[in-house]
Amino acid sequence: MLLEVKDLKAAYGSIEALHGISFTVDKGEIVTLIGANGAGKTSTLMILARLARPEAPTVSSGDVIYDGESILKTEAHTLIQQRMMALAPEGRHIFGNLTVQENLQIASYAHKKNKNRETIVGDLKDMVYSLFPRLYERRKQRGELLSGGEQQMLAVGRALMTGSKFILLDEPSMGLAPKLMFEMFRALRRLNAAKQITILVVEQNAKVALNFASRGYVLKNGVIAAQGASSELEANPDVRKAYLGG
């Protein structure tokens, strides 16, 4: 087990966002959290990535065990540099005035103290460009000139440049044309298979998420409403009615 979330409760001031959720992610798995807007999906990722307030809710009880240790007191930069977990956030948040390669280079800051930094960064950059050939083609273009799909690929690529073994993806399909969306998910599945990089993906598009992940959890109003293998969730009549259009 790589990640264990235990009875996690969190709130924005007096507004409760999570009401005691528990779930696990094993090493090498692709797991998804699905649910409607406001269900608590992004709040969960913010806590896991240790984002600071006011963006992230305050944890009131429970724990997050990552690789055998609690990370609730771990700062975000330490999580990336030492614990090897990285977030590709909702809305991409790339640097629009920088080129693709400059965006990727900034993310390599996590390796600044490694004596083999140049080799590591070069290998990671080659991996990102191999996964997303469009980024290589546009490596000298500023981020603001990329299409929405290309910006999303860059956001994911930036997370991969940290060399993390666990990647958190927040709504990666948002605003993407179907062709680019499936291209990106296929690339991530290849990465998971080849490098055993663990992926936790938050998605509102439940059909896409369950097709991508092997296992999932349904968040509803801050609680886990259903869980199981993707095939089981797809067959669940309540899940089908609420999230799969039938």
N, C-alpha and C positions, 0 to 999 in steps of 0.2 A: 504494500500500500504506500503510495507516494503522498497522498493528501487525505486528511480526515477532518471534516467539519463537524463539530460536536455541539449540538443544541445551541446554535448561534442565534443570539438576539441582538438587534441593533436598531437605532432610531436616529432620526433627524430632529433634534430637540425633543418635543413632546410627541412627535409623529413616529409611531413604530413602523419600521420597514421590514424587519425579519422577526418572526415569532418563534424562534427555536428550531432552526433547520439543521438537519444532519445529512451528510452524504459523503461518499468516498470516491477517490480516483486512484486506480492502480497504475504502476509504472508502465508506460508504453500504450496506455489506453487512449481512446478518443471518447470523451464523455460530453454530453450536452445538457444544458439547462434551458428549458423552453418555458414559454408563458407569455401572457399578454403584457402590454405596457403597464408599468407600475407594480408588477408582480414581485419585484425584488431582485431581479437577475443582475442588473448592473450594480446595484448596491452590494451584492455578494462579491462580485469581481473586485470592486473598489476595496473591500475589506481584505480580500486575499492578496491584492497587490500592494497593500499597506499605503494607499493614497491618503494624504493628509486632509483634515477638515479644511474648508466647509464642504468640499466635494463629496467626501465619504461620510457615511453615517457613523455614529459612535456605538461601539460594542458595549452592551450592558452585561452580558453573561455568555457563557459558552467558551469554546476554544477552537483554534485552527492549528492542527498538527501537520507540519510539512516535513517530509523526510525524517520523521521521528522526533521533531522538536516543535514546540509552540512558537508561532511567529507573530503573535499579537503585539509584541513589543519590539518587533523588528522594523527598522526604517526601510523605506522603499529602495533606496540606493544600495543598501546592504543586501536586500533580498535579491537584487539583480546581480551584484558583483560577487557575492559569496554563496548565495543559496540557489542561484541559477533559475529564477522564475521571472518571466517578463510578460507584460500586458500590451496587447494591441488594442487601444481604446476605441470606444464608440465615437464616431465622428472623425476618425483618422488622426487629426491633430499633427499633421506633418508640417515641416517648415516650408511654407510656400515660396519664400524668397531664395531658398537654397536648391541646388540641383539634386537630382536623385542620388548621385554618388556622394554628395555632401551630407544628405540626410542619413545615408547608411554609415558614413564615416563617423558621424556624431554618436551613433548608437554603439560604436566600437569602443567608446570611452571606458566601458566596463572592463576592458582588458589592459588598461593603461599600465598596471603594475606587473604584467606578465612579461618575462624576459623574451618570450617567443611571440610577442604581440604582432609583429608584421606578418609572420606566417599564419597565425591564427586568424587575423583579420582578413588576410587575402583568401584563405580557404573559405571563410564564412561568406565573403562577398561573392566568390565563385558559386557557392551553393545557392545563394539568393538569386543570382542571375540565371543559374541553371533552372531553378524552380519557376522563375518568372522572366522569361526571355524579353518580354515587353519592357521591363525595367532596364535591361541591358541596352536595348535599342534607344531608350530615352534617358540614358544615364547622365547626359549633359544638359538635359532640360530642367528648368525650375519646376518644383513641385506644383505650383499654382497653375501650370500649363498642362498638367496631366488630366486625363479623364477621371471621373469618379472611381471607376474600376481600377485604374492604374494607381490612383492615390491609395486605395485600399490595399493593393498589393504592396505598395511601398510601406504602409503602416505595418503590415505583417512582416515584411522583409526587415524592417528596422528592429522589430522584436527579436527576430532570428539572429541578427547581428550581435546580440548580447551573448550568444552562445548558450542560451538557456536550455535546460532539459525539460522545462515545463512552460508551455505557452498558453496564456489566457487570451481568448478572442472574444471581443464584445461586439455583437451584431455585425460580423464581417460581410454579410450579404446586403446590408442596407444600401439602397440606392443603386445597386448594380444591375446591369442588363443580364438576363439569364445566361448568355454565352460566357461572359466574363466571370459570373458567379460560379458556374460549374468548373470553369478553367482553374479558378483559384482553389476550390475545394479538392479538385483532383490533384493539384500540386501538393496540397497539404497532406493528403492521404499518402502520396508517394513519400513525402518527407517522414511521416510517421512510420511507414513500413521500412524505410531504409535506415533511418537514424534512431528509431525507437523514441522519438521525442513525444512526450505526453502532451495532449491537447485537451483543454476544457473550453468549450465554445458555448457562448450565450447567444441565443437566436430567437427572434420572433417568428421567423419562417420555420415552423415546426417540421414541415415536410422535408425541406432541405436538410435541416439539422439531424433528423432521425435517419436520413439516408446516408449522412456523412459519419455519424457516430455509431459506435457499437452498443452504447448504453445511454440512458438518459433519466433525467428527473424533471417533473413538471412542477413549476412554482406557481402558486396561486395565492395572491394577497399575503405574501410573506411566509407561506408554509409550503411544505412538500406535499402536493396533492396526489402524485402518482410517481412510480419509479419502476425501472425494469429494463430489459433488453429493448433495443429500438423496435424490433419486430413485435414485441409484446405491447409496447405503447401505441404502435400504429394500429394494432388490432383492438385496443381498448375503446369501447364505444363512447365513453365520456371524453376521452382525448380526441377521438375522431370528430366528435360533434363540436367540441370547443375550439380545436386548433387545426384540424385537417380538412375542414369543410365537408364533413359527411360522416 
